[in-house]
Amino acid sequence: MNAAPVVPETRLRHEWVVWYDDRSSFCNVDGEPHEAPRWGVLCIAAYSRDHGRVVWHAKDYYVWQGEWLSADFTGLIDYLTRPGKDKTVLIGRHVPPAQFWRIYQMAVDDPRMPPKSSFDPLEPEAQRRQFETP
């Protein structure tokens, strides 16, 4: 008996996951970007064709432009003043380092998304250490 050919899935079930200071998460399976809780964001894991996933963190704001992008205050103002009525902004939160790194590691290890295979040069510098050889 011949097995059916394997057809690659064209759309991932989990394309992004927002991680919060209380260890909760919200992903594209839970709802649309504008439905995500706005406050307490520590990091956002997003699918990357080149890197498996990227984990955006260490920013005050995260904005939706067809994908999640991190932003500082100037980036936020730039985003909000661009044409278009639909804007989604999530607000980052600073927490003690041990709490942050515990939740960050949850985002890196989350089985809902492909494994992180390499470092994207646009990701915050702290992540580079995971993929550099000693």
N, C-alpha and C positions, 0 to 999 in steps of 0.2 A: 504494500500500500504506500503510495507516494504522499508525503506531507504537503500541505498547502504552502505555497511560497510565502516567505516572510515579507510583508509590506511595511516599510518604515513609516512610523507615525509622523505626519507632517506638522502636527501641532502638539506641543507638550501639554500635559495636563496641568502641571505647575510651572508657570513661566516666571513668576516672581513671588517672593514671600517677604512681608514686612515684619520685622521683629521689634517687640516693645520692651520697655523697662520692667514690666511685670512677668516676663518670660512668655507672654502670649504672642501669637502671630496671626496675620491676616494675609491671605493669598488670593490670586486670581480665581481660584475655585470657590472661595468664600463670597466674592462679589467683585464689582467693578472698582477701579482705582478711587473714584470719588466716594465710594462707600467705606473705605478704610478709615479706622479711627485716626484722628488727626494728631494727637499729642503723644509724647513718650516714645518716639521712634529712636531705636539705637542703631539699627542697620537694615539694609534691604538686600536680599540675595536675589539675583536676577540671572536667568539663563543667558549663557554666552556660547555662541557657536565655536569660538576660538579657545575658550578657557573653561568650558563646562558650566561654570557660574562665576559671576563677579559678586563681591559683597561690598556695597557702598556703605560707608560709615564715617563718623567723625565730622559731620556737617550739621549745621543748624536747620537746614531745610532740605526737603526732597520734593521734586516737582515731577508731574506726569506730562510727558510729551510723546505719547505713544510708547514710551519706556520710562522707567524711573531714572532720574538724574539727580545728583546731589548738587546743592547750591549754597553759597554764602549769601550775605545780605544783598550784595550787588547783583548776584545771579538771580535772587528772588525778585528784586525790583525789575530786572530785565524781563524775566518770565511774565510777571504780572502786567507789564505795560505793552506786551506784544499784542497784536490784534487777536481777537477770538474771545468768546464769552465763557468757554468751558475751561476752568483752571482748577487744578487739584494740587494742594500744597500740604505736605505733612511736616510736622515740627519735631526736630530732633531734641533729645534730652541728654544732658551730661549726668553720669552716675559714677560712683566709685569704680576704679579700674577693675577690681576683682569681679564685680557685678557685670560690667561691660564685657570683659573677655569671656566670661562664662556664657553669656548670651551670643556673643560673636561666634564662639565655637559651635553653638547649636546651629547657627546659620550656615557655617561651613560644613557641618556634618549632616545636615537635614537630608533624610533619604527621599524626600519628595522631589528632589532636583538632581540632575547629573552631578557627579563628583567634580570638585574643583581640580583642574589639571595643570593650571599654570597661572601666573600673575599677569594681570592686565596693567600696563604702565599707567593707566588713568586711575587705578585704585589707590587708596591712601597708602602711604609708604609702609606703615606697620605690617601690612600683609606680605610684603615682598620677602620678609625674613622666612616665611614658611616654605618658599620655593627656591631659595638660594642654597647652594651647596656650601658646607662649612669649609 
